[in-house]
Amino acid sequence: MPGFIKLSSRTLRLLPLMTLAALALVALALMPALFRSESSLHIRASRHGTTLPDGFYVYQTLSAQGIHIKSITPEQDSLVIKFDSMEQSDAAEKVLRKLLPYGFDIARQQGHGAANWINRISFSSQSVG
C-alpha cells in the first residue's frame, strides 16, 4: 500500500464488510428496474398495400379506454406499442382487435427489463465479433 494512505487495522478489517454493504445497497436500488416487466404489441399489415394505422389515432383511442401507453413507435413495417404491465397490454389487444379492420396482425411480445436488456447486449456483442 502506498505510504501516503494510512488506514488503521480496524478500518482494514471492516473494509470488506463495508464494500459488501455498499454493493448490497446498489443491488437493492436496482432491483425494481431489473424485475420490472414490460409488454408490447406489434401491429403489422398482413395484406400488401395496407398501410399501418396512425400512431396518434391508436394512442387517442386506447387512452380514451383508460389504457396507459408507455410508447408507440414505428419499427420495420410495424407499429410497436409498449405498456408497463401485462394487464394494460391485454386490454389494448382486445380494443385493437375490435378497432382495426381485417388485414392487420396483432402480435404480443413480452420482455422482462433486465433479461431483455442483457439479451440485447449479448446479441449485439455476438454480431460485432
Secondary structure, DSSP 4 states (H G I P E B T S, - for coil): --TT----HHHHHHHHHHHHHHHHHHHHHHHHHHH-EEEEEEEEE-STTPPPPPHHHHHHHHHHTT---SEEEE-SSEEEEEESSHHHHHHHHHHHHHHSPTTEEEEEEEEEHHHHHHHHHHHHHHHH-
